[in-house]
Amino acid sequence: MERVSAHAIGTPLITNSDGTKFGKSEGNAIWLNPEMTSPYAFYQFWVNTDDADVIARLKVFTFLGRDEIERLERAVADEPFRREAQKRLALEATSLVHGEAATQAAIDAS
């Protein structure tokens, strides 16, 4: 309308395996600010990821390579009770946001 360039970026909505939106309006929000979500609660949030959602979360919220994510996907299929993928997601996401010391403290408290 004003004949100037404009740029936008869009990303797909992140959803849970049941089709519901992943986000604060659905009551499943976490915050990066440790005063709003402690590193322990942040870690626990990721550990409690449903088996059906964990691989998608690893792809979006970590920098793990394809081979490692595929290995974790097999682990979810073969031994879901170990929750290896969830623990790795929690480790990676919490370390990225809160650092290794706070992550180790959350693991120790768990």
N, C-alpha and C positions, 0 to 999 in steps of 0.2 A: 504494500500500500504506500509505503514511504520510499520505495525504490532503493533500499539499503540492504546489504547482505546481512543475513542472520543465520546462526548455526544452532543446532539442537542435537542432543544425544538422547537416545532412548534405550532402555534395557527391558528385557522381559520381566514381568512380575514374578517374584519368587513365591511359589506355592508349596504347600505340603502335599503329600501323596494322596490325600483325600480331596484335593482340589481347593481347600481353603487357603486364604492369603496368609503368608508368613509376614507378620508385622504387628505393630503395636495396636492397631484397631481390632485385631483378633485376640488381644490379650496375651500374646506370646512375645512381647518385646523384651529385649535386653538393651542396656545402654553401655556405651564405651566409657563413660565417666564412672570411675570407681566409687564416687559418692552416691551414684544412682543404682549401680549394680556392682557389688563387690567382686573382686577377682574370684573368690570362692563361688559365689552365685553364678558368675559368668561361666566358670569352668563346669559347674554342675548343669547349667542349661544345655551345654553342648554334649555332655556325657549322657544326658537323658533324651537325646535325639532318637526318634523312632527308627527302627531298622529300615523301614521303607523309604526314609528320607536322608539317611546318613551319607550315602554316596553322592547324591546331588549336592549336599551341603559341603562335602569335601571338595567338590569341583568348583564351587562358587567362593567359598570362604577360606581356602588354603592355597598355597603355592606348590602343593605336591604334584609330582609328575604323573603322567598317565599310567605308567607301569605300577607305581605304588598304589594308586587309587584302584586299579584293577585287582591287585593283590588283596587289598582291603575288602573289595567287593566279594571276592571269593571267600574271604574269612567270614563275612556276614552270612553268606549262604551256607557255609560248612559248619561254622561254630558260632552262631549268633549269641550264645550265652556268654562268650568271652568279652563281647562288646569292644573288640579291638579297634574297630573303625571309629566308634564313638569316642573312645579314649584318645585316639590319635587326633580326631577333629578337635576335641577339647584342648589337647596339648598345643596344637598348632594355632588355633584361634586365640586362646588365652595368652600364649607367648607373644603373639603378634601385637595384641592390644595392651597387655599389662606387663610384659617382660618375663624373662625366665625365672627370676626369683619369686615373683608373686605366683606364677604358675606352679612352681615346685611347692610353695606353701599351700596352695589349694589342693594339690595332689596329696601332700602329707596329711592335711586335715581331713581328706576324704577317706 
